[in-house]
Amino acid sequence: MTKWWQDAAIYQVYVRSFADGNGDGVGDLIGVRERLPYLAGLGVDAIWLTPFYTSPMADFGYDVADYRDVDPLFGTLGDAKALIDEAHGHGLRVIVDIVPNHTSDQHPWFQEALRGKNRDRYIFRDKPNDWESIFGGPAWTQTDDGQWYLHLFDSSQPDLNWEHPEVRAEFESILRFWLDLGVDGFRIDVAHGMVKPPGLPDIGHSGQTRLIGNDVVPYFDNDGVHEIHRSWRRILDSYPGERIGVAEAWAPTPERLALYVRPDELHQAFNFHYLFAPWEARALREVIDTSLATAGSVGAPTTWVLSNHDVKRHVTRYGSLARARAAALLTLALPGSAYIYQGDELGLPEVLDLPEEVLRDPQRLRDPDSGRDGCRVPLPWTRHLGCWREPWLPIPAAWGELSVEAQQGVPGSTLELYREALRLRRSFEGDLVWHDSPEGTLVLSRGDLLCTVNLTGSPVAFDVEGELLLASGTPGSPDSAAWWKVK
């Protein structure tokens, strides 16, 4: 057993914005297939595909109407099978999203429920409690016959009742369907949310979404989810080839998050505590230490991620491309598995000035500043952005110089920085060791790798005797990182 996931570099493909294979302005599975050589050449070990299932797209595919088919917007089931097979031919594993907390309101089950049949597959009540939707407003919508149904997200995404045996059996069947098709694992959306507390108790105040990930909320991170994940782990283990489960889990503490990756549960959990750490040496060191210690306490690898399709890109969050490049070298030097969101390797910033008429993210209704459209703008492949005739979101003209074409083979470009870092990373081994360093800096080693990071606004002279392998900027300059080979 290789346990490939423990140190894998995994590339997130946001399918509708990655590559357009049929010219309709929306990314698709054909487009992903065409770019597999690029991904293999980048040096990642696996790709994670966001949902491509049949969906009305109220939440861009996270509202699933048919879990066993591909939406025509993205292609066909045959395209999915060809993509999986061709990815394997390039040495890439394929992880797909699974959305078990809720379905689309267009799912046949919910349509039945609206007609009064098998309503107990979902969560209906005669009176709502005070829970709020993640997307804003009440988490309950009333049906024509007077009952209310729960939706922790959009009203078009009714929550399933995981106490119902049919729900559990259906998702076990769905997992087997895709495993039989050859996928190497699942990223589990809202892995912390399926089980609700008995009686659905009121919270007693508004502003509940501000608590998520920091405090206990009754509708998330209930202990009952772990029995589900254990049952799924048994299914994954029954297939050859080391298939894995990855939890998108928001937990109030790293210790609670570690429960999702115990030996008989999932293989990885996203480390949002690291993602949201500020660009500050002490804070980053603390979250790195805590993450390694808590995951290590259950024998699991830690994951590291800087951006994804739900948060502002880290170039913008950190305030500069220089910081983003340095953060990439810090992240890729750490032991564990690293996730790269499409466009990270190009140094793409958040697009903050999209015209109002093109904004479509339902989350922005809660708070315009929390909208996720700006991190989902399609990738620039060429200087003239010609591979996107009419992209579903407009691509800034300035991105031509950030495109793959503009950076490919250019020494010092962000693309080549990532490519070389991913190549060198394969030789790293050993535990992390911290070294004393000046205030506002980090120095760590793993085996014969030494990583120096200056998080200050002033130059710092690091006392290093060794061969410079790679640097995000001049070693020791403000907001820079460097890798050294030392004896």
VMD Tcl script that draws the C-alpha trace (Angstrom):
set ca {
  {0.00 0.00 0.00}
  {1.48 3.35 -1.07}
  {-0.92 5.64 0.85}
  {-0.53 8.03 -2.08}
  {-2.86 10.61 -0.57}
  {-0.59 11.32 2.40}
  {1.73 13.60 0.44}
  {-0.19 14.13 -2.80}
  {-0.49 17.44 -4.63}
  {-4.12 17.67 -5.74}
  {-5.38 20.22 -8.28}
  {-8.93 21.51 -7.96}
  {-10.72 21.84 -11.30}
  {-13.76 24.13 -11.11}
  {-15.21 22.52 -14.22}
  {-17.34 25.38 -15.59}
  {-14.34 27.75 -15.49}
  {-11.40 25.52 -16.39}
  {-11.49 24.94 -20.15}
  {-14.25 25.19 -22.78}
  {-14.16 22.24 -25.13}
  {-17.25 22.97 -27.24}
  {-17.20 26.76 -27.58}
  {-20.34 27.60 -25.62}
  {-18.57 29.77 -23.04}
  {-18.82 27.22 -20.22}
  {-16.06 24.85 -19.20}
  {-16.81 21.17 -19.66}
  {-15.40 17.66 -19.39}
  {-14.07 17.74 -22.95}
  {-12.11 20.86 -22.03}
  {-10.64 19.12 -18.99}
  {-9.63 16.13 -21.12}
  {-7.86 18.41 -23.59}
  {-5.82 19.97 -20.78}
  {-4.75 16.75 -19.06}
  {-1.23 17.03 -20.55}
  {-0.95 20.50 -18.95}
  {-1.97 19.13 -15.55}
  {0.40 16.17 -15.82}
  {3.19 18.54 -16.85}
  {2.46 20.81 -13.91}
  {3.41 17.92 -11.65}
  {0.26 17.25 -9.63}
  {-0.75 13.76 -8.55}
  {-4.53 14.02 -8.79}
  {-7.36 16.27 -9.89}
  {-10.54 17.04 -7.99}
  {-13.52 17.85 -10.20}
  {-16.35 20.03 -8.88}
  {-19.89 18.71 -9.54}
  {-20.79 17.98 -13.15}
  {-24.02 16.06 -12.43}
  {-27.46 16.86 -13.82}
  {-28.55 20.08 -12.12}
  {-30.66 23.21 -12.64}
  {-27.48 25.08 -11.57}
  {-29.10 27.23 -8.90}
  {-25.83 26.76 -6.97}
  {-23.60 25.86 -9.91}
  {-24.03 22.11 -9.61}
  {-24.10 21.78 -5.83}
  {-27.85 21.31 -6.29}
  {-27.96 17.83 -7.81}
  {-31.01 16.47 -9.61}
  {-29.41 13.19 -10.77}
  {-26.27 11.85 -9.09}
  {-25.65 9.19 -11.74}
  {-25.55 11.32 -14.87}
  {-23.69 14.29 -16.37}
  {-25.44 17.58 -17.04}
  {-25.55 18.30 -20.80}
  {-23.81 21.61 -20.04}
  {-20.69 19.61 -19.17}
  {-20.99 16.65 -21.54}
  {-22.10 13.05 -21.22}
  {-21.48 10.05 -19.02}
  {-19.24 8.79 -21.81}
  {-17.17 11.97 -21.53}
  {-16.80 11.39 -17.79}
  {-15.62 7.82 -18.35}
  {-13.17 8.91 -21.06}
  {-11.82 11.67 -18.79}
  {-11.23 9.22 -15.93}
  {-9.50 6.72 -18.21}
  {-7.32 9.33 -19.94}
  {-6.35 10.92 -16.63}
  {-5.18 7.53 -15.42}
  {-3.17 7.24 -18.61}
  {-1.39 10.46 -17.68}
  {-0.67 9.18 -14.18}
  {-3.36 11.37 -12.60}
  {-5.96 10.15 -10.13}
  {-9.48 11.57 -10.25}
  {-11.52 12.72 -7.26}
  {-15.13 13.79 -7.79}
  {-17.47 15.82 -5.62}
  {-20.37 14.16 -3.83}
  {-23.14 16.30 -2.32}
  {-24.93 14.31 0.41}
  {-26.38 17.00 2.69}
  {-29.04 18.14 0.24}
  {-30.41 17.59 -3.24}
  {-31.87 19.94 -5.81}
  {-35.54 20.75 -5.44}
  {-35.80 19.26 -8.95}
  {-34.60 15.86 -7.75}
  {-37.34 13.22 -8.28}
  {-37.42 12.51 -4.55}
  {-38.21 16.11 -3.65}
  {-40.77 16.40 -6.42}
  {-42.44 13.37 -4.86}
  {-42.26 15.02 -1.44}
  {-44.00 18.12 -2.74}
  {-46.82 15.85 -3.88}
  {-47.03 14.46 -0.34}
  {-45.24 11.14 -0.99}
  {-42.20 9.84 0.94}
  {-41.76 13.23 2.55}
  {-39.69 11.69 5.36}
  {-36.66 11.43 3.05}
  {-36.31 15.16 3.74}
  {-36.84 17.28 6.86}
  {-40.37 18.67 6.98}
  {-42.05 20.29 9.99}
  {-45.39 21.89 10.74}
  {-43.58 24.85 12.29}
  {-40.02 26.07 11.58}
  {-37.37 26.70 14.20}
  {-35.06 29.74 14.17}
  {-32.22 28.29 12.07}
  {-30.77 30.53 9.38}
  {-29.58 29.61 5.90}
  {-25.89 29.85 5.08}
  {-27.00 31.93 2.10}
  {-29.03 34.32 4.25}
  {-32.56 34.46 5.60}
  {-34.53 31.65 7.27}
  {-33.46 28.03 6.68}
  {-37.09 27.04 6.12}
  {-39.50 27.43 3.20}
  {-43.22 26.76 3.35}
  {-44.90 24.46 0.85}
  {-48.35 24.93 -0.64}
  {-49.92 22.59 1.92}
  {-48.56 24.59 4.86}
  {-45.61 22.45 5.98}
  {-42.05 23.76 6.03}
  {-38.89 22.10 4.73}
  {-35.31 22.67 5.91}
  {-32.60 24.01 3.63}
  {-29.34 25.05 5.28}
  {-28.32 26.56 1.96}
  {-30.53 27.87 -0.85}
  {-34.27 27.18 -0.82}
  {-33.66 25.11 -3.97}
  {-31.42 22.78 -1.92}
  {-33.63 20.86 0.54}
  {-31.75 18.98 3.26}
  {-32.01 15.20 3.26}
  {-33.07 13.25 6.34}
  {-30.10 10.98 7.08}
  {-32.08 9.09 9.69}
  {-34.02 7.51 6.80}
  {-32.55 4.17 5.66}
  {-33.41 4.86 2.00}
  {-31.19 7.94 2.04}
  {-28.24 5.98 3.38}
  {-28.76 3.12 0.93}
  {-29.10 5.50 -2.02}
  {-25.80 7.22 -1.36}
  {-23.98 3.96 -0.84}
  {-25.28 2.97 -4.26}
  {-24.16 6.30 -5.76}
  {-20.65 5.84 -4.37}
  {-20.44 2.37 -5.89}
  {-21.67 3.68 -9.24}
  {-18.78 6.13 -9.55}
  {-16.22 3.78 -8.03}
  {-17.22 1.19 -10.61}
  {-16.66 3.86 -13.28}
  {-13.10 4.24 -12.00}
  {-12.94 7.34 -9.81}
  {-10.22 7.35 -7.17}
  {-12.18 9.06 -4.45}
  {-14.71 11.62 -3.34}
  {-14.56 15.11 -1.94}
  {-17.56 15.13 0.39}
  {-19.42 18.43 0.37}
  {-20.65 19.58 3.80}
  {-19.33 16.38 5.35}
  {-20.13 17.82 8.77}
  {-23.77 18.59 8.03}
  {-25.81 15.50 7.23}
  {-26.93 14.60 10.77}
  {-29.15 17.07 12.63}
  {-29.68 17.05 16.42}
  {-32.81 15.43 17.88}
  {-35.72 17.85 18.13}
  {-33.97 20.50 15.98}
  {-33.49 22.93 18.91}
  {-33.61 26.70 18.44}
  {-30.33 28.60 18.58}
  {-31.92 31.67 20.16}
  {-30.30 34.46 18.17}
  {-29.56 35.65 14.66}
  {-26.20 36.00 12.92}
  {-25.63 32.27 13.14}
  {-23.45 31.99 10.04}
  {-20.74 34.05 11.73}
  {-20.26 31.18 14.17}
  {-19.53 28.47 11.62}
  {-16.02 27.08 11.94}
  {-15.43 28.94 15.20}
  {-18.25 27.98 17.58}
  {-20.68 25.13 18.11}
  {-23.87 25.36 16.05}
  {-26.51 22.63 16.47}
  {-26.95 21.85 12.78}
  {-23.26 21.14 12.06}
  {-20.60 18.72 13.33}
  {-22.92 16.35 15.16}
  {-21.30 13.10 16.24}
  {-23.71 11.03 14.14}
  {-21.93 12.01 10.92}
  {-19.00 9.80 11.88}
  {-21.02 6.60 11.63}
  {-21.88 7.57 8.04}
  {-18.24 8.22 7.19}
  {-17.20 4.90 8.73}
  {-19.72 3.09 6.52}
  {-18.39 4.93 3.47}
  {-14.81 4.06 4.41}
  {-15.73 0.39 4.35}
  {-17.02 0.83 0.80}
  {-13.86 2.68 -0.29}
  {-11.67 -0.02 1.25}
  {-13.57 -2.73 -0.59}
  {-12.25 -1.41 -3.94}
  {-8.68 -1.85 -5.20}
  {-6.32 1.01 -5.86}
  {-6.53 2.99 -2.60}
  {-9.71 5.01 -3.17}
  {-10.07 7.92 -0.74}
  {-12.61 10.17 0.97}
  {-11.91 13.86 1.60}
  {-14.05 15.80 4.06}
  {-15.11 19.37 3.49}
  {-15.79 19.77 7.18}
  {-16.11 22.94 9.22}
  {-15.39 22.20 12.86}
  {-14.96 24.64 15.75}
  {-11.53 23.24 16.72}
  {-8.71 21.31 15.04}
  {-9.38 18.53 17.53}
  {-12.97 18.18 16.30}
  {-11.75 18.24 12.70}
  {-9.31 15.41 13.43}
  {-12.23 13.12 14.27}
  {-13.15 13.01 10.56}
  {-9.81 11.39 9.68}
  {-9.53 8.69 12.30}
  {-8.18 5.40 10.92}
  {-11.62 3.98 10.16}
  {-13.12 7.19 8.71}
  {-12.02 9.48 5.89}
  {-8.49 9.89 4.57}
  {-8.24 13.68 4.52}
  {-10.06 16.79 5.74}
  {-9.59 20.30 4.40}
  {-7.58 22.49 6.73}
  {-9.55 25.74 6.75}
  {-7.71 26.93 9.86}
  {-4.57 27.21 7.72}
  {-6.39 28.78 4.78}
  {-7.71 31.64 6.92}
  {-4.51 32.26 8.90}
  {-3.20 35.82 8.41}
  {0.11 36.63 6.73}
  {1.96 36.77 10.03}
  {4.78 34.51 11.17}
  {3.57 33.72 14.66}
  {0.00 32.96 13.56}
  {1.11 30.73 10.71}
  {3.54 28.78 12.86}
  {0.84 28.23 15.48}
  {-1.71 26.91 12.99}
  {0.90 24.69 11.30}
  {1.94 23.19 14.62}
  {-1.64 22.68 15.76}
  {-2.64 21.14 12.43}
  {0.24 18.67 12.43}
  {-0.30 17.72 16.05}
  {-4.04 17.14 15.84}
  {-3.98 15.22 12.53}
  {-0.97 13.26 13.76}
  {-2.82 12.30 16.94}
  {-5.11 10.10 14.82}
  {-2.41 9.01 12.38}
  {-3.69 11.16 9.50}
  {-1.85 13.47 7.10}
  {-2.46 17.19 7.26}
  {-3.79 19.05 4.23}
  {-2.76 22.55 3.18}
  {-4.77 24.83 0.93}
  {-4.55 28.54 0.12}
  {-7.59 29.09 -2.11}
  {-10.68 27.33 -3.43}
  {-13.93 28.08 -5.24}
  {-15.62 29.40 -2.07}
  {-13.13 32.02 -0.85}
  {-11.31 35.06 -2.20}
  {-8.11 34.12 -3.98}
  {-5.09 34.38 -1.73}
  {-3.26 36.88 -3.97}
  {-6.01 39.31 -2.99}
  {-6.44 38.12 0.60}
  {-2.73 38.48 1.32}
  {-2.51 41.77 -0.54}
  {0.16 41.00 -3.14}
  {1.47 38.48 -5.64}
  {4.81 38.47 -3.81}
  {3.13 37.18 -0.66}
  {1.15 34.62 -2.64}
  {4.30 33.25 -4.25}
  {6.06 33.05 -0.89}
  {3.00 31.36 0.64}
  {3.11 28.77 -2.14}
  {6.68 27.79 -1.28}
  {5.88 27.66 2.43}
  {2.81 25.51 1.77}
  {4.54 23.10 -0.59}
  {7.42 22.65 1.86}
  {5.13 21.36 4.61}
  {4.60 17.63 5.25}
  {1.22 16.35 4.14}
  {-1.02 16.83 1.13}
  {-1.31 20.14 -0.75}
  {-4.33 21.36 -2.71}
  {-3.92 23.83 -5.57}
  {-6.95 25.74 -6.83}
  {-6.96 26.29 -10.57}
  {-5.23 29.58 -11.31}
  {-3.10 29.56 -8.16}
  {-0.22 28.50 -10.37}
  {-0.79 31.60 -12.54}
  {-0.95 34.03 -9.63}
  {-4.51 35.06 -10.45}
  {-6.10 37.68 -8.17}
  {-9.75 37.90 -7.18}
  {-11.85 39.79 -9.75}
  {-13.53 42.47 -7.66}
  {-15.19 44.56 -10.37}
  {-17.47 42.12 -12.18}
  {-20.54 43.90 -13.59}
  {-23.64 43.51 -11.45}
  {-25.58 41.94 -14.29}
  {-23.24 38.92 -14.51}
  {-23.16 38.08 -10.78}
  {-24.98 34.82 -10.14}
  {-23.73 33.37 -6.86}
  {-26.69 32.86 -4.48}
  {-24.41 33.47 -1.50}
  {-24.03 37.14 -2.42}
  {-27.68 37.68 -1.44}
  {-26.59 37.31 2.18}
  {-23.71 39.73 1.84}
  {-22.51 41.26 -1.46}
  {-18.92 41.11 -0.21}
  {-19.16 37.33 0.31}
  {-20.10 36.53 -3.27}
  {-17.91 33.87 -4.87}
  {-18.13 34.87 -8.53}
  {-14.79 36.70 -8.38}
  {-12.79 33.53 -7.65}
  {-14.62 31.58 -10.35}
  {-13.69 33.64 -13.41}
  {-12.51 31.32 -16.21}
  {-8.82 30.52 -16.59}
  {-6.82 32.49 -19.16}
  {-5.10 29.98 -21.41}
  {-3.86 32.36 -24.11}
  {-2.77 36.00 -24.24}
  {-5.83 36.90 -26.27}
  {-8.14 34.68 -24.19}
  {-9.22 33.17 -27.49}
  {-10.14 29.75 -26.13}
  {-13.14 31.41 -24.46}
  {-15.36 32.92 -27.15}
  {-17.96 34.28 -24.77}
  {-17.02 33.09 -21.27}
  {-19.85 32.77 -18.76}
  {-18.02 35.33 -16.61}
  {-15.90 38.02 -18.28}
  {-12.12 37.56 -18.10}
  {-10.14 40.75 -17.37}
  {-8.07 41.86 -20.35}
  {-5.05 42.24 -18.04}
  {-5.13 38.49 -17.46}
  {-3.65 37.98 -20.92}
  {-0.20 38.52 -19.38}
  {-1.06 36.06 -16.60}
  {-2.17 33.39 -19.06}
  {-0.58 29.98 -19.45}
  {0.72 31.05 -22.87}
  {2.39 34.15 -21.40}
  {4.04 32.30 -18.50}
  {4.89 28.93 -20.03}
  {8.67 28.47 -20.11}
  {9.39 31.95 -18.75}
  {11.99 31.75 -15.96}
  {10.72 33.32 -12.76}
  {7.05 33.24 -13.77}
  {4.56 32.03 -11.19}
  {3.67 29.07 -13.40}
  {7.28 27.95 -13.61}
  {7.72 28.55 -9.86}
  {4.88 26.11 -9.16}
  {6.11 23.61 -11.72}
  {9.61 23.53 -10.25}
  {8.30 23.48 -6.67}
  {6.07 20.51 -7.43}
  {8.98 18.69 -9.08}
  {11.34 19.31 -6.16}
  {8.64 18.52 -3.61}
  {8.63 14.86 -4.64}
  {12.07 14.42 -3.05}
  {11.16 15.93 0.32}
  {10.91 13.59 3.28}
  {11.04 13.75 7.02}
  {9.25 15.61 9.77}
  {9.12 19.37 10.09}
  {11.76 20.98 12.31}
  {11.59 24.67 13.22}
  {14.76 26.76 13.54}
  {15.36 30.00 15.38}
  {14.97 32.99 13.08}
  {14.54 36.77 13.21}
  {11.22 38.26 14.33}
  {8.57 38.06 11.61}
  {10.24 35.21 9.75}
  {9.96 31.43 9.58}
  {12.74 28.91 9.03}
  {11.93 25.21 8.84}
  {13.61 22.10 7.57}
  {12.63 18.64 6.36}
  {15.59 16.38 5.83}
  {18.07 18.31 3.69}
  {15.51 20.94 2.66}
  {15.62 24.29 4.44}
  {12.81 26.78 3.82}
  {13.23 30.44 4.77}
  {10.27 32.82 4.73}
  {10.41 36.58 5.33}
  {6.91 37.80 6.18}
  {8.04 41.33 6.99}
  {8.22 44.47 4.90}
  {11.98 44.78 5.32}
  {14.94 42.75 4.02}
  {16.25 40.02 6.33}
  {19.65 38.34 6.13}
  {19.24 34.60 6.73}
  {22.38 32.74 7.84}
  {22.19 29.76 5.48}
  {24.98 27.56 4.22}
  {23.65 25.56 1.33}
  {22.61 25.46 -2.30}
  {19.71 27.70 -3.34}
  {17.12 25.48 -5.01}
  {14.22 27.85 -5.62}
  {13.03 31.28 -4.51}
  {9.85 33.31 -4.89}
  {11.98 36.48 -5.08}
  {15.42 37.60 -4.01}
  {16.13 35.49 -0.90}
  {15.56 37.53 2.22}
  {13.68 40.31 0.43}
  {10.33 41.44 1.89}
  {7.52 38.89 1.54}
  {9.68 36.19 0.01}
  {10.50 32.54 0.52}
  {13.39 30.35 -0.57}
  {14.31 26.67 -0.58}
  {17.83 25.58 0.15}
  {19.60 22.22 0.05}
  {21.71 21.88 3.19}
  {23.87 19.12 4.62}
}
mol new
graphics top color blue
foreach p $ca { graphics top sphere $p radius 0.5 }
foreach p [lrange $ca 0 end-1] q [lrange $ca 1 end] { graphics top cylinder $p $q radius 0.2 }
display resetview
